Amino acid sequence: MADNDDKRPLISRAGDIHSIIRTVQTGKSCILVGVAGIGKTTLMRELLSATVREQYLASEKDRFIFLLLDANELSKPSALAYYRQMALLLEPVLARYHLPFSSNENILAVDNEEIVRKLLFDRVEAIVTHCEQCRLVFLLDRFEVAFTETEPQFFRVLQSLRSRSNGQVCYVAASTNVPMLICDEQHQRVVREMFPELFNGNIYGIKPPSGQDMQALLDQGLLYHQASLRLQLLEITGGHPGLLKAVMTVWNGADSALTGHDPQEQIIHKLLQETTIVSQCEQIWYSLSETEQYCLKQIRRGLFSQHGDAPPFSMRQIQYALHMLALKGIIREEHRSNKSYQPFSSLFASYVAQQFSAGLPGLQLDLLQQQVWIDGTLRASHLTNKEFRLLRFLAEHSGRVCSREETTRAVYGDMYNPKRDDARLDALVERTRKSIGDDARPPRFIETVRGAGHRLHEYLGEHF
């Protein structure tokens, strides 16, 4: 039996664990969805610990039998491979209850899917019949593999296994995504039908740690630097465990040229020159569906708040992708009224900006050189400090309307006085437009929203 007597104290993900345990206690299943490196596997393994059983199940702890199946352990992902591994996981449970089974039978050598499936069903039936109070909880890690590489019939079999056990079998799956965003057309219909029923509609987003979970991360000693630097690194990484670990590895390296006194954009610029950081960002990026990647690019460019070219996906697909990005904590909604979003991490946002081709139409800023690139070409005209400060502030809030008051404070460092500031801000906007060649009517990049403020369009991100 995949059981673990690890006595480590439970230090994180208490809210996530509570939701999972509460779900399986009611005999239902759920799926955990989060990007690569967020800690899904760690969370699944935490569910095996004696500490979790004692803390969350108390007197019921012996009723629940957690069985971990990692897709990485399958030589070749298939329905047959899953049935084999699930049947093998049940052997220690059969032994625990002194139920007969052939230990000499090599399940891995059986290539007949029907035979192995029947063996799995027989073993489950033997256990739940012998122990009517027990509950078998299959922990299915990296389940995106099943969505994309097994036949749709596999999900019907899993559902049948649950039904025939009268609720004594349930599943906790972990995946980088849901089938609606990653399955091909062949799988779409069946998986769409089976997915809500198989997991009882319970989709739990695994987000970057915050609150007590973040404090637990600090207490582990991962961030032992001074408080101001710790806060800066947490802000840059958004608290993503894998990204934070990669940044700390680079920061603590003997050859690191990073210091806590550098401006944030300079730190990000240096970090994105490091293979370790880029590799971690790539893992996050490629764990997203094409629709989610498209949405992130549009968010980074500030194009969701205006009518542009027809998107390559339906609005229903886009809205669902945005929902999943928010559920996974990759974006946060800043302004509900105009649907303005921001990526969870300034470092990852800069990586997303790098995904645009050099010739893609739009505006980029070189924050270190204070230069402006339009449609992949460097603007020859020199911007004054205030002009660049205006562009930079609008770029930081790309796609949303920035009020005159907050823009004045950002550019001039003064409290807003409409009698004094409206005229000088309007003049600065006009000069900036002229400097970047945005003096057409209507302007392409810097929009004046009457009675509200200004908004920057088509911002591609930082130019490296």
C-alpha positions in Angstrom: 0.0 0.0 0.0 1.3 3.4 -0.9 1.3 4.7 2.6 3.9 6.9 4.2 4.7 7.3 7.9 6.5 10.5 7.4 6.1 12.5 10.6 7.1 15.9 9.2 4.8 18.7 10.5 2.3 20.0 8.0 3.7 23.4 7.0 1.8 24.5 3.9 -1.2 24.3 1.6 -3.5 23.8 4.6 -6.4 25.3 2.7 -5.9 23.1 -0.3 -5.6 20.0 1.8 -8.7 20.9 3.7 -10.7 21.1 0.5 -9.4 17.8 -0.8 -10.0 15.9 2.5 -13.5 17.4 2.8 -14.3 16.2 -0.7 -13.1 12.6 -0.3 -14.9 12.4 3.1 -18.2 12.9 1.2 -17.2 10.1 -1.2 -16.6 12.5 -4.1 -13.6 13.2 -6.4 -11.8 16.3 -7.4 -9.0 17.5 -9.7 -6.2 19.9 -8.8 -5.2 22.2 -11.6 -2.0 24.3 -11.5 0.9 25.3 -13.7 4.3 23.5 -13.8 6.4 24.0 -10.7 3.6 25.1 -8.5 3.9 22.1 -6.1 1.1 19.8 -7.2 3.3 16.6 -6.7 4.5 17.8 -3.3 0.8 18.4 -2.3 -0.2 14.9 -3.5 2.7 13.3 -1.5 1.7 15.3 1.5 -1.7 13.6 1.4 0.1 10.3 2.1 1.7 11.5 5.3 0.5 10.3 8.7 0.5 13.9 9.8 -2.2 14.8 7.3 -4.4 11.8 8.3 -4.1 12.6 12.0 -4.7 16.3 11.6 -7.6 16.2 9.1 -9.2 12.7 9.4 -8.7 12.1 13.2 -10.6 9.0 14.2 -11.5 8.3 10.6 -7.8 8.1 9.4 -7.8 4.3 9.2 -10.8 4.3 6.9 -9.1 6.2 4.1 -6.4 4.4 2.0 -4.5 6.8 -0.2 -2.8 5.3 -3.3 -0.4 7.4 -5.3 0.0 6.8 -9.1 2.5 9.1 -10.9 2.2 9.1 -14.7 6.0 9.3 -14.8 6.1 5.7 -13.4 4.3 4.4 -16.5 6.6 3.1 -19.2 4.1 4.2 -21.9 1.0 6.0 -20.9 -2.1 4.0 -21.8 -5.3 2.7 -20.3 -3.6 -0.7 -19.9 -0.7 0.9 -18.1 -3.0 2.7 -15.7 -5.0 -0.5 -14.9 -1.8 -2.4 -14.3 -0.4 0.2 -11.9 -3.8 0.6 -10.0 -4.0 -3.1 -9.6 -0.5 -3.3 -8.3 -1.2 -0.5 -5.8 -4.0 -2.7 -4.3 -1.8 -5.6 -3.5 -0.6 -4.2 -0.1 -4.2 -3.4 0.7 -5.3 -7.0 0.0 -2.4 -8.2 2.2 -3.4 -5.8 5.0 -6.9 -7.3 5.1 -5.6 -10.9 4.6 -7.4 -11.2 1.3 -6.2 -13.8 -1.2 -4.3 -12.7 -4.3 -1.6 -14.3 -6.4 1.7 -12.5 -5.6 3.4 -14.6 -8.2 1.2 -13.2 -11.0 3.2 -10.7 -12.9 0.7 -8.1 -13.9 3.2 -6.1 -15.8 3.7 -9.0 -18.2 0.0 -9.2 -19.1 -0.8 -7.3 -22.4 -4.5 -8.1 -22.6 -6.3 -4.9 -21.4 -9.5 -6.7 -20.8 -7.9 -9.2 -18.4 -6.0 -6.5 -16.5 -9.1 -4.4 -16.2 -11.1 -7.3 -14.8 -8.3 -8.0 -12.3 -8.5 -4.4 -11.2 -12.3 -4.5 -10.7 -12.1 -7.9 -8.9 -9.5 -6.6 -6.5 -11.5 -3.4 -5.7 -14.6 -5.5 -5.2 -12.8 -7.8 -2.8 -11.6 -4.9 -0.7 -14.8 -2.9 -0.5 -16.8 -6.0 0.2 -14.6 -7.1 3.0 -14.3 -3.6 4.5 -17.6 -1.7 3.9 -16.3 1.4 5.8 -13.0 1.8 4.0 -12.5 4.3 1.1 -9.9 3.8 -1.6 -8.5 7.2 -2.8 -6.5 7.0 -6.0 -4.1 10.0 -6.2 -3.5 10.4 -9.9 -0.6 12.7 -10.4 0.3 14.4 -13.8 -3.1 13.4 -15.1 -2.8 15.6 -18.1 -1.0 12.6 -19.6 -4.3 10.6 -19.4 -6.3 13.4 -21.0 -4.0 13.6 -24.0 -2.6 10.1 -24.5 -5.3 7.5 -23.5 -8.5 6.5 -25.2 -11.7 8.2 -24.1 -13.1 4.8 -23.0 -10.6 5.0 -20.1 -12.6 7.6 -18.4 -15.8 5.6 -18.7 -14.0 2.7 -17.0 -12.8 4.9 -14.1 -16.4 6.1 -13.7 -17.7 2.6 -13.8 -15.1 1.6 -11.1 -16.5 4.3 -8.8 -20.1 3.4 -9.5 -19.7 -0.3 -8.8 -17.9 0.4 -5.5 -20.9 2.4 -4.2 -18.8 5.4 -3.5 -16.0 3.6 -1.8 -13.6 4.5 -4.6 -12.8 8.2 -5.4 -10.1 10.0 -7.3 -7.9 13.0 -6.6 -6.1 14.0 -9.8 -3.5 16.6 -10.4 -3.0 18.2 -13.8 -1.5 21.2 -15.5 -4.8 21.7 -17.3 -8.4 20.6 -18.0 -9.3 18.5 -21.0 -11.5 21.2 -22.5 -8.3 23.2 -23.2 -5.8 20.5 -24.2 -7.7 17.5 -25.7 -7.9 17.1 -29.5 -11.2 16.9 -31.3 -11.3 13.1 -31.0 -11.3 13.2 -27.2 -13.4 16.4 -26.8 -16.9 15.0 -26.9 -16.4 12.0 -24.7 -14.1 13.7 -22.2 -16.3 16.7 -22.0 -19.2 14.4 -21.1 -17.2 12.3 -18.6 -15.1 15.0 -16.9 -17.8 16.7 -14.8 -19.2 13.4 -13.6 -15.8 11.7 -12.9 -14.7 14.6 -10.7 -18.1 15.7 -9.5 -17.5 19.1 -10.9 -14.8 19.8 -8.3 -11.9 21.7 -9.9 -9.5 23.2 -7.4 -6.9 25.7 -8.6 -3.5 25.4 -7.0 -2.2 28.9 -6.9 1.2 30.4 -5.9 1.4 30.4 -2.1 0.2 33.4 -0.1 -0.5 34.3 3.5 0.4 31.5 5.9 1.7 29.3 3.1 4.1 32.0 2.1 5.2 32.5 5.7 5.8 28.8 5.8 8.1 29.1 2.8 10.0 31.9 4.6 10.3 29.8 7.7 11.9 27.0 5.8 14.9 29.3 5.3 14.6 29.5 1.5 14.5 33.3 1.8 17.0 34.1 4.5 18.0 37.5 3.1 17.0 40.8 4.6 13.3 41.6 4.7 13.3 44.3 2.0 15.0 41.9 -0.5 12.7 39.1 0.4 9.7 41.2 -0.4 11.3 42.3 -3.7 12.0 38.7 -4.7 8.5 37.6 -3.7 7.0 40.4 -5.8 9.2 39.6 -8.8 8.4 35.8 -8.7 4.8 36.2 -7.6 5.6 33.5 -4.9 5.7 30.7 -7.5 7.8 28.0 -5.7 9.7 26.8 -8.7 10.4 30.3 -10.0 11.4 31.5 -6.5 13.8 28.6 -6.1 15.4 29.2 -9.5 15.8 32.9 -8.6 17.4 32.1 -5.3 19.8 29.6 -7.0 20.9 32.3 -9.3 21.0 35.0 -6.6 23.2 32.9 -4.3 25.5 31.8 -7.1 29.2 32.7 -6.8 29.1 34.5 -10.1 25.9 36.4 -9.5 26.0 40.1 -10.5 22.7 40.8 -8.7 22.3 43.1 -5.8 19.3 44.2 -3.9 20.0 47.8 -4.7 19.3 47.4 -8.5 16.0 48.8 -9.8 13.4 46.0 -10.3 13.5 46.2 -14.1 17.3 45.8 -14.1 17.0 42.8 -11.8 14.5 41.2 -14.1 16.6 42.0 -17.2 19.6 40.2 -15.5 17.5 37.3 -14.4 16.2 36.6 -17.9 19.7 36.2 -19.1 20.1 33.1 -16.9 19.3 29.7 -18.3 17.9 28.5 -15.0 15.3 31.3 -14.9 14.4 31.0 -18.6 14.0 27.2 -18.2 11.6 27.6 -15.3 9.6 30.2 -17.2 9.4 27.9 -20.1 8.0 25.1 -18.0 5.2 27.4 -16.8 4.6 28.7 -20.3 4.4 25.3 -22.0 2.1 23.9 -19.3 -0.5 26.3 -20.5 -2.8 25.7 -23.4 -2.6 27.6 -26.7 -5.7 29.6 -25.7 -4.2 30.5 -22.4 -0.9 31.6 -24.0 -2.9 33.7 -26.4 -4.8 35.3 -23.6 -1.5 36.1 -21.7 0.0 37.7 -24.7 -3.1 39.9 -25.2 -3.1 40.8 -21.5 0.6 41.7 -21.7 -0.1 43.9 -24.8 -3.2 45.5 -23.1 -5.5 44.5 -26.0 -8.4 42.9 -24.1 -9.9 46.3 -23.4 -10.2 47.4 -27.0 -11.7 46.0 -30.2 -8.9 44.6 -32.3 -8.5 41.9 -35.0 -10.7 38.8 -34.8 -9.1 36.4 -32.3 -8.1 32.9 -33.4 -10.3 31.4 -30.7 -14.0 31.8 -30.0 -15.1 34.2 -27.2 -16.3 31.1 -25.3 -12.8 29.6 -25.5 -11.2 32.8 -24.4 -13.5 33.4 -21.5 -12.9 29.8 -20.3 -9.1 30.2 -20.7 -9.3 33.4 -18.7 -11.3 31.7 -16.0 -8.7 28.9 -15.8 -5.8 31.3 -15.7 -7.4 33.1 -12.8 -8.3 29.8 -11.1 -4.6 28.8 -11.3 -3.5 32.2 -10.0 -1.6 33.1 -13.2 -3.6 36.3 -13.7 -5.5 38.6 -11.4 -8.4 40.9 -12.3 -7.5 44.5 -11.6 -10.6 46.3 -12.8 -13.8 44.3 -13.2 -15.5 47.1 -15.2 -13.2 47.0 -18.2 -11.8 43.5 -17.7 -8.2 44.5 -17.0 -5.9 41.7 -15.9 -2.3 41.5 -14.8 0.1 38.4 -14.7 0.9 37.1 -11.3 4.7 37.8 -11.6 6.5 40.8 -13.1 9.4 38.3 -14.0 7.0 36.0 -15.8 5.3 38.9 -17.5 8.6 40.0 -19.0 9.2 36.5 -20.2 5.8 36.5 -21.9 6.7 39.7 -23.6 9.8 38.0 -25.0 7.5 35.5 -26.8 6.5 38.1 -29.3 8.4 38.2 -32.5 10.6 41.2 -33.2 8.4 42.3 -36.1 5.1 42.1 -34.3 3.1 45.3 -34.5 3.2 47.2 -31.2 5.2 49.3 -28.8 8.1 48.1 -26.6 10.2 49.9 -24.0 13.9 49.4 -23.3 13.8 50.4 -19.6 17.6 50.4 -19.2 18.4 52.6 -22.2 15.1 54.6 -22.0 14.4 53.8 -25.7 11.2 53.1 -27.5 10.7 50.4 -30.2 7.7 50.7 -32.6 6.8 47.6 -34.7 10.3 46.2 -34.1 12.1 49.4 -35.1 14.0 51.7 -32.7 12.7 55.2 -32.7 15.5 57.6 -33.4 13.9 60.5 -31.5 15.1 61.1 -27.9 12.5 61.1 -25.1 12.8 63.5 -22.2 12.8 61.9 -18.7 9.2 62.9 -18.1 8.0 61.6 -21.5 9.6 58.2 -20.8 8.3 58.3 -17.2 4.8 58.8 -18.6 5.2 55.9 -21.1 6.6 53.6 -18.5 3.7 54.3 -16.0 1.1 53.7 -18.7 2.9 50.6 -19.8 2.9 49.2 -16.2 -0.9 49.5 -16.4 -1.2 48.7 -20.1 -4.8 48.3 -21.3 -6.5 50.1 -18.4 -7.4 53.7 -17.9 -5.0 55.6 -15.6 -6.6 58.6 -14.0 -5.1 62.0 -14.3 -4.5 62.0 -10.5 -2.4 58.8 -10.4 -0.6 59.7 -13.6 0.4 63.1 -12.3 1.7 61.6 -9.1 3.7 59.0 -11.0 5.2 61.5 -13.5 5.7 64.7 -11.5 5.7 63.3 -7.9 3.1 65.9 -6.9 -0.3 65.8 -5.5 -2.9 66.3 -8.2 -4.2 69.9 -8.8 -6.6 70.0 -11.8 -6.1 73.8 -12.3 -2.4 73.3 -12.6 -2.0 69.7 -13.8 -4.6 69.1 -16.5 -3.0 71.5 -18.9 0.6 70.3 -18.3 -0.4 66.7 -18.5 -2.2 67.2 -21.7 0.8 69.0 -23.1 3.1 66.2 -22.0 0.9 63.6 -23.6 1.0 65.5 -26.9 4.8 65.8 -26.8 5.2 62.1 -26.0 2.9 61.2 -28.9 4.9 63.3 -31.2 8.2 61.8 -30.0 7.0 58.2 -30.7 5.2 59.1 -34.0 1.8 58.6 -32.5 0.3 61.9 -33.7 -2.3 60.4 -36.0 -6.0 61.0 -35.3 -7.1 59.0 -33.4 -3.8 58.1 -31.8 -2.7 54.5 -32.1 -1.0 54.0 -28.7 -1.8 56.7 -26.1 -5.6 57.1 -25.9 -7.2 60.0 -24.0 -10.4 58.8 -22.3 -12.5 61.9 -21.8 -13.3 62.6 -18.1 -11.2 59.6 -17.0 -7.6 59.7 -18.0 -5.2 57.9 -20.4 -4.7 54.4 -21.6 -1.8 52.7 -23.5 -2.6 50.2 -26.3 -0.5 47.6 -28.1 2.2 47.4 -25.5 4.3 44.3 -26.2 6.5 44.6 -23.0 10.1 45.3 -22.4 12.6 45.2 -25.2 15.7 43.2 -24.4 
